[in-house]
Amino acid sequence: MTGGEVRADMQVVDVYYRDGDKLSENWVLIDLPYWLKQQGLDVFERTQQIMNPSL
């Protein structure tokens, strides 16, 4: 997506895995559906319409 004027919050979880005294993995989880909803796209509603168009 290109940049725009809509400001949005990000919900992020940053998880580290430690092996002994060293960090060996870093997982960053980003709530993309929440961010997209702020941009005007409700992916859950859109999926519902695709899966069950009669609703």
Secondary structure, DSSP 8 states (H G I E B T S, - for coil): ----S------EEEEEEEETTEEEEEEEEE-HHHHHHHTT--HHHHHHHHH-TT-
